[in-house]
Amino acid sequence: MVEYSDLDLNLKRKEELVKKAKRLAESDNVFNAVKTASSLKRQWKRFPEYDSGFEVELREEFDEYLDRIEAKKHELSLNAADTKAAIIEKTKEVAEMTNFKKAAKIMNDLFNQWKISGSAGKELDDELWVQFKEARDTFYNNRREYFAGLEEKRAEAKAAKEAIVAELQELATSTEWRKTTRAINELLEKWKVAGSAGRRSDEELWKQFSAARKSFNQAKNAYYAELKASFAERAAKKEELIAEAKLCCAQCDFSEEMIERVKGLRTRWKEVGFCGPNKDNELYSQFNEAVNNFFQNLKDHRD
């Protein structure tokens, strides 16, 4: 006794096979259609046959799509010579392509088309095969030469980048910050035009390049951070000297002790040291003005 659940599942599976057969029958890829149709036939046979009107309709529709696929195959066979000649011309075009990945896929498709194109007679088949093979060989030879040249270029690029990395690693410990920064930037430009050494080599060498550059930059940044802090500290001391010089000037005290004190400010100013290009001149101008005012006042007092 047939269970309705079994019948329903069986019909659903066969409906799916019919849909697949329909898509194949409408496809322009005859080789794939013929190849897949054989698989669909085997799958259909694995399902049991039930005495169902709907199942008979499905079988008829399935067979109709298979017949269309077979008709396309037969049509190719009837025009085998023309079909193969067209394949040869297309193969010659593809043989000149430089996008080898895309071209290789097209080549495989053309070869599959050739296999189902049928026979134009042994003598003509042999002649056409020689032409087809020659066009294919041209492509594969071109691809082989390209990748051989590519490997050579990659080897050259790898050697160049290894030399760049070695030079950079030597520079990474330099404390000539500006000069070395320019040199590293030049090495980066050389890196950009060195070409590809292959993905793995490029990634590994770039890690080494980046690590050396990072090491230098960290040392440089630490130096300038310390220098900036030092400049700030010196600027603060000079501002104190400016304040003291102004105070001395304002007291109108022209004793020998005060004169020596003001003269000592100049000595103390020099001992503080440079506090940066953006600040030093400005502060010195204020300091010098205060000291000069004191001595001008001293001169006026004596006169």
Legacy VTK file of the C-alpha trace (Angstrom):
# vtk DataFile Version 3.0
C-alpha trace
ASCII
DATASET POLYDATA
POINTS 303 float
0.000 0.000 0.000
1.366 3.392 -0.995
1.701 5.915 1.796
0.552 9.390 0.742
3.616 10.924 2.400
5.922 8.758 0.231
4.027 9.648 -2.928
4.091 13.346 -2.086
7.843 13.312 -1.424
8.447 11.346 -4.615
6.487 13.883 -6.673
8.328 16.833 -5.121
11.689 15.288 -5.969
10.633 14.654 -9.548
9.256 18.181 -9.873
12.693 19.471 -8.908
14.308 17.282 -11.563
11.865 18.614 -14.160
12.758 22.207 -13.231
16.472 21.434 -13.554
15.907 19.750 -16.923
13.967 22.803 -18.122
16.832 25.143 -17.171
19.312 22.911 -18.991
17.141 22.777 -22.104
17.071 26.585 -22.184
20.815 26.932 -21.561
23.297 27.824 -24.312
25.964 25.679 -22.690
25.208 22.483 -24.579
28.142 20.551 -23.127
27.044 21.206 -19.563
23.436 20.442 -20.500
24.344 17.052 -22.033
26.613 16.143 -19.137
24.098 17.148 -16.454
21.163 15.576 -18.272
22.805 12.163 -17.870
23.038 12.753 -14.139
19.372 13.781 -13.995
18.364 10.574 -15.800
20.180 8.468 -13.208
18.548 10.382 -10.357
15.087 9.901 -11.889
15.582 6.150 -12.066
16.372 5.980 -8.358
12.866 7.165 -7.484
10.041 4.595 -7.520
7.279 4.707 -10.120
3.724 5.120 -8.825
0.482 4.750 -10.732
-0.277 8.471 -10.715
-1.591 10.648 -13.525
0.408 13.633 -12.288
3.576 11.536 -12.209
2.991 10.512 -15.838
2.716 14.180 -16.773
5.964 14.922 -14.966
7.706 12.084 -16.801
6.479 13.336 -20.163
7.601 16.884 -19.392
10.970 15.586 -18.139
11.479 13.522 -21.308
10.532 16.500 -23.472
13.304 18.649 -21.959
15.805 15.802 -22.330
14.811 15.459 -25.971
15.463 19.169 -26.531
18.958 18.785 -25.061
19.602 15.773 -27.272
18.352 17.725 -30.280
20.838 20.510 -29.570
23.600 17.931 -29.366
22.459 16.381 -32.641
22.360 19.792 -34.301
25.959 20.374 -33.317
26.911 17.013 -34.799
25.223 17.820 -38.114
27.267 20.973 -38.374
30.417 19.550 -36.831
32.835 21.023 -39.373
31.404 24.549 -39.085
31.133 24.249 -35.314
34.746 23.139 -34.958
35.964 25.835 -37.336
34.174 28.452 -35.229
35.690 26.990 -32.064
39.156 27.172 -33.640
38.712 30.859 -34.542
37.515 31.646 -31.037
40.444 29.707 -29.588
42.886 31.768 -31.657
41.355 34.955 -30.265
41.567 33.685 -26.715
45.189 32.636 -27.274
46.125 36.324 -27.583
44.442 37.368 -24.316
46.666 38.544 -21.469
44.100 37.981 -18.738
45.224 34.390 -18.331
42.792 33.466 -15.574
39.794 34.525 -17.642
41.288 33.069 -20.827
41.930 29.673 -19.198
38.267 29.403 -18.222
37.173 30.217 -21.779
39.678 27.670 -23.109
38.157 24.956 -20.926
34.682 25.866 -22.158
35.857 25.721 -25.777
37.420 22.318 -25.206
34.176 21.049 -23.701
32.282 22.365 -26.724
34.742 20.587 -29.008
34.114 17.259 -27.259
30.395 17.333 -28.044
30.625 18.957 -31.480
30.334 15.610 -33.261
32.340 14.162 -36.133
32.976 15.723 -39.519
34.696 12.575 -40.793
38.038 11.201 -39.617
40.228 12.985 -42.144
38.644 16.411 -41.587
38.403 15.811 -37.841
42.159 15.130 -37.701
42.936 18.257 -39.718
40.700 20.432 -37.563
42.126 18.936 -34.383
45.663 19.927 -35.437
44.498 23.537 -35.880
42.614 23.511 -32.599
45.547 22.025 -30.709
47.960 24.537 -32.263
45.809 27.450 -31.070
45.542 25.934 -27.594
49.282 25.293 -27.449
49.919 28.915 -28.405
47.859 30.059 -25.435
49.484 27.711 -22.950
52.968 28.565 -24.231
52.196 32.282 -23.871
50.912 31.705 -20.364
53.956 29.622 -19.450
56.331 32.310 -20.748
54.416 35.036 -18.950
54.565 33.309 -15.589
58.228 32.402 -16.109
58.949 36.086 -16.733
56.762 36.988 -13.777
58.781 34.744 -11.481
61.979 36.385 -12.693
60.531 39.849 -12.023
59.340 38.751 -8.613
62.801 37.449 -7.766
64.300 40.809 -8.791
61.692 42.686 -6.752
62.334 40.471 -3.739
66.090 41.097 -3.914
65.502 44.854 -4.238
63.119 44.921 -1.271
65.440 42.807 0.854
68.204 45.364 0.186
65.812 48.206 1.094
64.866 46.472 4.352
68.536 45.871 5.237
69.383 49.536 4.621
66.393 50.690 6.642
67.295 48.420 9.555
70.731 50.073 9.682
69.152 53.528 9.645
66.648 52.652 12.366
69.196 53.275 15.153
70.343 56.649 13.806
69.794 59.784 15.889
70.216 62.153 12.948
66.478 62.601 12.925
65.908 64.904 9.953
68.531 63.373 7.702
67.382 59.847 8.498
63.698 60.729 8.039
64.485 61.953 4.512
66.479 58.778 3.828
63.619 56.559 5.032
61.134 58.447 2.858
63.414 57.858 -0.120
63.532 54.139 0.711
59.728 54.097 0.825
59.619 55.567 -2.682
62.075 52.902 -3.865
59.838 50.264 -2.282
56.808 51.536 -4.206
58.542 51.164 -7.585
60.327 47.880 -6.793
57.395 45.811 -8.059
55.724 42.741 -6.592
57.779 39.980 -5.010
54.689 37.802 -4.634
52.022 38.120 -1.949
53.777 36.100 0.766
57.195 37.664 0.241
55.692 41.150 0.016
53.788 40.688 3.263
56.826 39.356 5.143
59.217 42.001 3.816
56.697 44.773 4.477
56.428 43.612 8.093
60.202 43.948 8.419
60.155 47.340 6.673
57.332 48.626 8.876
58.938 47.312 12.061
62.248 49.091 11.333
60.491 52.332 10.396
58.285 52.116 13.495
61.335 51.593 15.710
62.993 54.714 14.291
59.824 56.799 14.540
59.243 55.755 18.148
62.787 56.800 19.075
62.424 60.055 17.147
59.062 60.847 18.741
60.429 60.094 22.203
63.389 62.401 21.559
61.218 65.283 20.370
58.757 64.765 23.208
61.619 65.026 25.678
63.018 68.017 23.816
59.623 69.715 23.860
59.359 69.187 27.595
62.893 70.541 28.020
62.050 73.617 25.914
58.967 74.235 28.047
61.019 73.998 31.217
63.670 76.393 29.873
61.009 78.810 28.642
59.508 78.864 32.136
62.927 79.691 33.656
63.478 82.470 31.116
60.056 83.928 31.877
61.134 84.035 35.517
64.305 85.905 34.528
62.221 88.368 32.484
59.984 88.974 35.486
63.036 89.504 37.708
64.604 91.919 35.178
61.398 93.950 35.033
61.228 94.004 38.829
64.824 95.271 39.086
64.048 97.990 36.555
60.918 99.062 38.420
62.690 99.431 41.813
64.919 102.324 40.635
67.698 100.913 42.804
71.063 101.710 41.187
73.320 100.343 43.894
76.405 98.321 42.964
74.690 95.265 44.342
71.669 95.791 42.054
73.907 96.504 39.052
75.751 93.219 39.609
72.450 91.433 40.060
71.159 92.674 36.708
74.440 91.805 34.993
74.158 88.341 36.498
70.787 87.919 34.845
72.504 87.850 31.450
74.803 85.084 32.620
71.921 83.114 34.052
69.975 83.586 30.767
72.773 81.997 28.772
73.035 79.119 31.250
69.351 78.262 30.784
69.939 77.453 27.126
67.852 77.443 23.986
64.082 76.956 24.427
62.982 76.400 20.851
62.797 78.444 17.644
59.206 79.521 18.225
59.774 80.894 21.706
63.413 81.823 22.229
63.556 85.010 20.139
60.318 86.319 21.577
61.448 85.782 25.164
64.901 87.214 24.522
63.343 90.346 23.070
61.346 90.870 26.283
64.353 90.090 28.481
66.746 92.299 26.541
64.263 95.172 26.634
63.933 94.956 30.432
67.710 94.795 30.998
68.382 97.641 28.551
65.736 99.742 30.276
67.521 99.225 33.585
70.881 100.356 32.231
69.300 103.287 30.376
67.708 104.345 33.630
71.099 103.923 35.352
72.713 106.174 32.720
70.002 108.825 33.138
70.388 108.643 36.913
74.139 109.259 36.754
73.795 112.064 34.235
LINES 1 304
303 0 1 2 3 4 5 6 7 8 9 10 11 12 13 14 15 16 17 18 19 20 21 22 23 24 25 26 27 28 29 30 31 32 33 34 35 36 37 38 39 40 41 42 43 44 45 46 47 48 49 50 51 52 53 54 55 56 57 58 59 60 61 62 63 64 65 66 67 68 69 70 71 72 73 74 75 76 77 78 79 80 81 82 83 84 85 86 87 88 89 90 91 92 93 94 95 96 97 98 99 100 101 102 103 104 105 106 107 108 109 110 111 112 113 114 115 116 117 118 119 120 121 122 123 124 125 126 127 128 129 130 131 132 133 134 135 136 137 138 139 140 141 142 143 144 145 146 147 148 149 150 151 152 153 154 155 156 157 158 159 160 161 162 163 164 165 166 167 168 169 170 171 172 173 174 175 176 177 178 179 180 181 182 183 184 185 186 187 188 189 190 191 192 193 194 195 196 197 198 199 200 201 202 203 204 205 206 207 208 209 210 211 212 213 214 215 216 217 218 219 220 221 222 223 224 225 226 227 228 229 230 231 232 233 234 235 236 237 238 239 240 241 242 243 244 245 246 247 248 249 250 251 252 253 254 255 256 257 258 259 260 261 262 263 264 265 266 267 268 269 270 271 272 273 274 275 276 277 278 279 280 281 282 283 284 285 286 287 288 289 290 291 292 293 294 295 296 297 298 299 300 301 302
